Amino acid sequence: MSAPSIKRLVAIIVTLLVGSVGLTACGYKAPLYLPTAEQKQKLQEREERIKARKAKAEAEKKAKRQAANHAAGQPADTAGATAAP
């Protein structure tokens, strides 16, 4: 095989690999159909529940940090702040 034919073979293989990866990614993040109004409502409710859970978890985490700081004798306002020398 000569050099130009090897380059062409490599180009074909790379093109096939990129194409196959692109095709396998179709529909991975989002559905490939237009949802009905009922499905949109369900998706919106689900997203709201997820946001509420995340907000609750963040609030609990913040409360734990404040409780730990309070138990350690640090005021809640200066949690994480360093004292100037």
C-alpha positions as CSV (number, residue, x, y, z in Angstrom):
1,M,0.0,0.0,0.0
2,S,1.2,3.4,-0.8
3,A,1.0,6.4,1.6
4,P,-2.0,8.1,0.0
5,S,-4.1,4.9,0.3
6,I,-3.2,4.5,4.0
7,K,-4.2,8.1,4.6
8,R,-7.5,7.5,2.9
9,L,-8.1,4.3,4.9
10,V,-7.4,6.2,8.1
11,A,-9.8,9.0,7.1
12,I,-12.5,6.4,6.3
13,I,-12.0,4.7,9.7
14,V,-12.1,8.0,11.6
15,T,-15.2,9.0,9.7
16,L,-17.0,5.8,10.5
17,L,-16.0,6.0,14.2
18,V,-17.2,9.6,14.5
19,G,-20.4,8.7,12.7
20,S,-21.1,5.7,14.9
21,V,-20.5,7.7,18.1
22,G,-22.8,10.4,16.9
23,L,-25.6,8.0,16.1
24,T,-25.3,6.2,19.4
25,A,-25.7,9.5,21.2
26,C,-29.0,10.3,19.6
27,G,-31.8,10.5,22.1
28,Y,-29.5,10.0,25.1
29,K,-30.3,13.3,26.8
30,A,-33.8,14.1,25.4
31,P,-36.6,12.2,23.9
32,L,-36.9,12.0,20.1
33,Y,-40.6,12.9,20.1
34,L,-42.7,15.8,20.9
35,P,-44.4,15.2,24.3
36,T,-48.1,15.7,24.7
37,A,-49.5,18.4,27.0
38,E,-50.0,15.7,29.7
39,Q,-46.5,14.4,29.4
40,K,-45.1,18.0,29.5
41,Q,-47.1,18.6,32.7
42,K,-45.7,15.4,34.3
43,L,-42.1,16.4,33.3
44,Q,-42.6,19.8,34.8
45,E,-43.9,18.4,38.0
46,R,-41.0,15.9,38.2
47,E,-38.5,18.8,37.6
48,E,-40.2,20.8,40.4
49,R,-40.0,17.8,42.8
50,I,-36.3,17.4,42.0
51,K,-35.6,21.1,42.6
52,A,-37.5,21.0,45.9
53,R,-35.5,17.9,47.0
54,K,-32.2,19.7,46.1
55,A,-33.3,22.8,47.9
56,K,-34.3,20.8,51.0
57,A,-30.9,18.9,51.0
58,E,-29.0,22.2,50.7
59,A,-31.0,23.7,53.6
60,E,-30.3,20.7,55.7
61,K,-26.6,20.8,54.9
62,K,-26.5,24.5,55.8
63,A,-28.3,23.9,59.1
64,K,-25.8,21.1,59.9
65,R,-22.9,23.5,59.2
66,Q,-24.5,26.2,61.3
67,A,-25.1,23.7,64.2
68,A,-21.5,22.4,63.9
69,N,-20.2,26.0,64.0
70,H,-22.4,26.9,66.9
71,A,-21.2,23.8,68.8
72,A,-17.6,24.8,68.1
73,G,-18.2,28.2,69.4
74,Q,-18.0,30.0,66.1
75,P,-20.7,32.6,65.3
76,A,-22.8,31.7,62.2
77,D,-22.0,34.9,60.4
78,T,-18.3,34.3,60.3
79,A,-18.4,30.6,59.4
80,G,-15.6,29.9,57.0
81,A,-14.0,33.4,57.4
82,T,-10.4,33.6,58.6
83,A,-9.3,36.0,61.2
84,A,-6.8,38.7,60.3
85,P,-3.4,38.4,61.9
